[in-house]
């Protein structure tokens, strides 16, 4: 029988801007337990809503208390899962996502984004979040459907790496900024340390593939996850599956190399799940796989491939 746990958004349960295998767990759970964790939006005081009444006291307390460590992201965790060992995979079922704020922000910032030399009139805007209607409203009047997800989900990095800044996604996951990580998706993360050390943060209200200006609609989210140790799965990189698709993930400074990694990983995943040869899996990727640019702004760029599960049926 699984147990449910909850982690508040307090300075004692989160870090600001880094991951570190040396951090003690804020919670230890059994494999198969569910965890609800609360998070704050990325960014500093310059990103806060101009109406003080709309800025929660716990966000201000976190900004006043936590020392930044290489990035702008509040990250809740780590959560240790009993029995997780290096070489395992941690299965993260995304069960629920809800908004903690009725606003989010979007920014153009110095030296960041896809076109930093072309956009030097730096600006932050705030959008209203209407959860009853399921939309956000931009200052110029455009309304967009809400599609929340956590930009950061990951395990603790290898201990030999020491403290790792939060902006760059790596083999442990982290700041992948993948809009497919919505409710109903299952993420699989490599385990590098005993207990795994699951983190989540960097709530997004909506984002396009690419996240080209550097931010999504940055906001605070509460997420509920089921954490399961998988000793029957292998992998050196994160991968995922949605209700309809298998998803490979490529991360590299070069967009070309990230693309190649996403294709290579999908070939591996297809071969593991079917009786197809590598050649056949590669050809199937060409016929049915869909490459998407995840983000172009996080140091290691992201490309993911979506393979419809129906293309694997009966193979």
C-alpha positions as CSV (number, residue, x, y, z in Angstrom):
1,X,0.0,0.0,0.0
2,X,1.6,3.3,-1.1
3,X,1.8,6.3,1.2
4,X,1.2,9.9,0.2
5,X,3.6,12.7,1.3
6,X,3.6,16.5,1.0
7,X,6.6,18.9,0.8
8,X,5.9,22.6,1.5
9,X,7.7,25.4,-0.3
10,X,10.0,26.5,2.5
11,X,13.7,27.4,2.6
12,X,14.3,24.1,4.5
13,X,12.9,22.0,1.6
14,X,14.4,23.7,-1.4
15,X,17.6,25.1,-2.9
16,X,18.1,28.1,-5.2
17,X,19.9,27.5,-8.5
18,X,21.8,24.3,-8.1
19,X,21.8,20.5,-7.7
20,X,24.2,18.6,-5.4
21,X,24.5,14.9,-4.6
22,X,25.8,15.8,-1.1
23,X,22.6,17.5,0.0
24,X,20.6,15.4,2.6
25,X,17.1,14.4,1.6
26,X,14.2,16.6,2.6
27,X,12.1,13.4,2.5
28,X,12.6,9.7,2.1
29,X,9.8,7.6,0.6
30,X,9.2,4.0,-0.5
31,X,9.1,3.0,-4.1
32,X,5.6,3.5,-5.4
33,X,4.7,6.3,-2.9
34,X,3.2,9.6,-4.1
35,X,4.6,13.0,-3.3
36,X,3.0,16.4,-3.6
37,X,5.6,19.2,-3.7
38,X,5.1,22.9,-3.9
39,X,7.4,25.3,-5.7
40,X,8.1,28.9,-6.4
41,X,8.7,30.5,-9.8
42,X,12.2,31.1,-11.1
43,X,13.7,34.6,-11.0
44,X,14.5,37.2,-8.4
45,X,12.7,40.3,-7.0
46,X,12.9,42.0,-10.4
47,X,10.5,39.4,-11.7
48,X,7.8,39.8,-9.0
49,X,4.4,41.0,-9.8
50,X,4.2,44.8,-9.3
51,X,1.1,44.4,-7.0
52,X,2.6,43.4,-3.6
53,X,-0.8,41.9,-2.6
54,X,-0.3,39.2,-5.3
55,X,3.1,38.1,-4.1
56,X,2.9,35.4,-1.4
57,X,4.8,35.8,1.8
58,X,6.5,32.4,1.4
59,X,8.0,33.5,-1.9
60,X,9.4,36.7,-0.4
61,X,10.8,34.6,2.6
62,X,12.5,32.2,0.2
63,X,14.1,35.1,-1.7
64,X,15.3,36.6,1.6
65,X,16.6,33.4,3.0
66,X,18.2,31.2,0.3
67,X,21.6,31.9,-1.1
68,X,21.7,31.6,-5.0
69,X,24.0,28.9,-6.2
70,X,24.5,29.3,-10.0
71,X,21.0,29.7,-11.3
72,X,17.7,31.5,-10.8
73,X,15.5,28.4,-10.2
74,X,13.9,27.4,-6.9
75,X,14.1,23.6,-6.8
76,X,12.2,21.5,-4.2
77,X,14.0,18.4,-3.0
78,X,15.9,16.2,-2.9
79,X,13.5,13.3,-2.3
80,X,15.2,9.9,-1.7
81,X,13.4,6.7,-2.8
82,X,14.3,3.7,-0.7
83,X,16.1,1.0,-2.8
84,X,17.2,3.3,-5.6
85,X,20.8,2.5,-6.5
86,X,23.2,3.8,-9.2
87,X,22.3,2.1,-12.5
88,X,18.6,2.0,-11.8
89,X,16.0,4.2,-13.4
90,X,13.5,6.3,-11.4
91,X,10.0,6.3,-12.9
92,X,8.2,9.6,-12.3
93,X,4.5,9.5,-13.1
94,X,3.2,13.1,-13.4
95,X,-0.2,12.8,-11.7
96,X,-1.4,16.4,-11.1
97,X,-0.3,20.0,-11.6
98,X,-2.0,23.0,-10.2
99,X,-1.2,26.7,-10.1
100,X,0.0,28.4,-6.9
101,X,-0.1,31.9,-8.4
102,X,-2.6,33.9,-10.4
103,X,0.2,35.4,-12.5
104,X,3.4,34.6,-14.3
105,X,6.1,36.5,-16.0
106,X,8.0,36.5,-19.3
107,X,11.3,38.3,-19.8
108,X,13.9,39.4,-22.3
109,X,17.2,39.5,-20.5
110,X,20.8,40.4,-21.4
111,X,22.9,37.9,-23.2
112,X,20.2,35.2,-23.0
113,X,17.7,33.7,-25.4
114,X,18.0,32.7,-29.0
115,X,18.6,36.2,-30.5
116,X,20.4,38.1,-27.7
117,X,22.2,40.5,-30.0
118,X,18.9,41.5,-31.7
119,X,16.8,42.0,-28.6
120,X,18.5,44.5,-26.3
121,X,15.4,46.4,-25.1
122,X,15.2,44.3,-22.0
123,X,11.7,43.9,-20.6
124,X,9.6,41.8,-18.2
125,X,5.9,41.4,-18.6
126,X,3.3,39.9,-16.3
127,X,0.4,37.8,-17.5
128,X,-2.8,37.1,-15.5
129,X,-3.6,33.4,-15.0
130,X,-7.3,32.5,-15.0
131,X,-7.5,28.9,-13.9
132,X,-11.3,28.9,-14.1
133,X,-11.2,29.6,-17.8
134,X,-7.9,27.7,-18.4
135,X,-6.2,30.7,-20.0
136,X,-3.5,33.3,-19.4
137,X,-4.0,36.9,-20.6
138,X,-1.0,38.8,-21.9
139,X,-0.7,42.6,-21.4
140,X,-1.7,43.3,-25.1
141,X,-4.9,41.2,-24.8
142,X,-3.9,37.9,-26.3
143,X,-5.2,34.9,-24.4
144,X,-3.4,31.5,-24.5
145,X,-4.6,28.1,-23.2
146,X,-2.8,27.1,-20.0
147,X,-0.6,24.0,-20.4
148,X,1.4,23.7,-17.1
149,X,4.5,21.6,-16.6
150,X,7.7,21.7,-14.5
151,X,10.7,22.9,-16.5
152,X,13.0,21.1,-14.0
153,X,12.7,17.5,-13.0
154,X,15.7,15.4,-12.3
155,X,17.8,13.2,-10.0
156,X,20.9,14.2,-8.1
157,X,23.9,14.5,-10.4
158,X,26.9,12.2,-10.1
159,X,28.7,12.9,-6.8
160,X,32.0,13.5,-8.7
161,X,30.5,16.5,-10.5
162,X,30.0,18.4,-7.2
163,X,27.6,21.3,-7.1
164,X,26.0,21.8,-10.5
165,X,24.2,25.0,-11.5
166,X,20.5,24.6,-12.4
167,X,20.3,26.3,-15.9
168,X,21.9,23.5,-18.0
169,X,20.1,20.2,-18.4
170,X,22.3,17.1,-18.3
171,X,22.2,13.3,-18.0
172,X,20.3,13.6,-14.7
173,X,17.6,15.7,-16.4
174,X,17.2,19.0,-14.6
175,X,16.2,22.1,-16.6
176,X,15.0,20.3,-19.7
177,X,12.1,22.7,-20.3
178,X,10.1,20.1,-22.2
179,X,6.5,21.1,-22.6
180,X,5.5,17.4,-23.0
181,X,6.0,16.9,-19.3
182,X,2.4,17.5,-18.5
183,X,-0.1,15.5,-16.5
184,X,-0.3,11.9,-17.8
185,X,3.4,11.8,-19.0
186,X,5.8,9.4,-17.3
187,X,9.5,10.5,-17.1
188,X,12.4,8.0,-16.6
189,X,15.5,9.4,-15.0
190,X,18.9,7.7,-14.5
191,X,19.9,7.1,-10.9
192,X,23.5,8.1,-10.0
193,X,23.4,8.0,-6.2
194,X,21.8,5.9,-3.6
195,X,18.2,7.1,-3.1
196,X,18.1,8.9,-6.5
197,X,17.5,12.4,-5.1
198,X,14.5,13.6,-7.0
199,X,14.0,17.3,-7.6
200,X,11.3,19.4,-9.3
201,X,10.8,23.1,-9.8
202,X,10.7,25.9,-12.4
203,X,6.9,25.9,-13.0
204,X,5.7,26.9,-16.4
205,X,2.1,28.0,-17.3
206,X,2.6,27.6,-21.0
207,X,5.6,27.4,-23.4
208,X,6.2,26.9,-27.1
209,X,8.7,24.4,-28.4
210,X,12.0,26.3,-28.3
211,X,11.4,28.7,-25.4
212,X,13.2,31.2,-27.6
213,X,13.3,34.4,-25.6
214,X,14.7,32.5,-22.5
215,X,11.5,32.1,-20.4
216,X,8.2,30.4,-20.6
217,X,5.3,31.8,-18.6
218,X,7.2,31.5,-15.3
219,X,5.0,30.7,-12.3
220,X,4.6,28.7,-9.2
221,X,3.2,25.2,-9.4
222,X,2.2,22.4,-7.1
223,X,2.9,18.9,-8.5
224,X,2.0,15.4,-7.5
225,X,4.2,12.5,-8.6
226,X,4.4,8.8,-8.1
227,X,8.1,7.7,-7.7
228,X,9.0,4.1,-8.5
229,X,12.4,2.5,-8.7
230,X,12.9,0.5,-11.9
231,X,15.7,-2.0,-11.7
232,X,14.4,-3.6,-15.0
233,X,15.2,-0.6,-17.1
234,X,18.5,0.8,-18.3
235,X,19.6,4.0,-19.8
236,X,22.3,6.7,-19.5
237,X,19.8,9.5,-20.4
238,X,16.3,10.5,-19.5
239,X,13.4,9.4,-21.6
240,X,9.6,9.5,-21.3
241,X,6.3,8.4,-22.6
242,X,3.1,10.2,-23.0
243,X,-0.3,8.4,-23.2
244,X,0.2,8.2,-27.0
245,X,4.0,8.4,-27.7
246,X,7.3,7.1,-26.6
247,X,9.8,10.0,-26.2
248,X,13.6,10.1,-26.5
249,X,15.6,13.1,-25.3
250,X,18.7,14.7,-26.7
251,X,20.8,17.3,-24.9
252,X,23.9,19.0,-26.3
253,X,25.4,22.4,-26.9
254,X,25.0,21.7,-30.6
255,X,21.5,21.4,-31.8
256,X,22.7,18.9,-34.5
257,X,24.2,16.7,-31.8
258,X,21.1,16.9,-29.6
259,X,19.1,15.8,-32.7
260,X,21.5,12.9,-33.3
261,X,21.2,11.8,-29.7
262,X,17.4,11.9,-29.7
263,X,17.4,9.7,-32.9
264,X,20.0,7.3,-31.5
265,X,18.1,7.0,-28.2
266,X,14.8,6.4,-30.0
267,X,16.4,3.6,-32.0
268,X,17.6,2.0,-28.7
269,X,14.2,2.4,-27.1
270,X,12.4,0.9,-30.1
271,X,14.8,-2.1,-30.2
272,X,14.3,-2.7,-26.4
273,X,10.5,-2.7,-26.8
274,X,10.2,-4.7,-30.0
275,X,11.8,-7.4,-32.1
276,X,12.9,-5.0,-34.7
277,X,16.6,-4.8,-35.8
278,X,18.5,-1.6,-35.4
279,X,18.1,-1.0,-39.2
280,X,14.4,-1.5,-39.0
281,X,14.1,0.8,-36.0
282,X,16.1,3.5,-37.7
283,X,13.8,3.3,-40.8
284,X,10.7,3.4,-38.6
285,X,12.1,6.6,-37.0
286,X,12.3,8.1,-40.4
287,X,8.7,7.1,-41.2
288,X,6.8,7.7,-38.0
289,X,9.1,9.5,-35.5
290,X,8.6,13.3,-35.0
291,X,11.6,15.4,-34.0
292,X,10.8,18.5,-31.9
293,X,13.1,21.3,-30.7
294,X,12.6,21.3,-27.0
295,X,14.5,24.5,-26.2
296,X,17.4,26.5,-27.6
297,X,18.3,28.6,-24.6
298,X,19.7,26.5,-21.8
299,X,23.3,25.9,-22.7
300,X,22.7,22.3,-23.7
301,X,20.0,22.6,-26.3
302,X,17.2,20.1,-26.4
303,X,15.7,17.9,-29.1
304,X,13.1,15.2,-28.4
305,X,11.6,12.6,-30.7
306,X,8.0,11.4,-30.3
307,X,7.3,7.9,-31.7
308,X,3.5,7.0,-31.8
309,X,3.0,3.9,-29.7
310,X,0.6,2.6,-32.3
311,X,3.7,2.2,-34.6
312,X,5.2,-0.2,-32.2
313,X,2.1,-2.3,-31.6
314,X,2.6,-6.0,-32.5
315,X,6.3,-5.6,-33.3
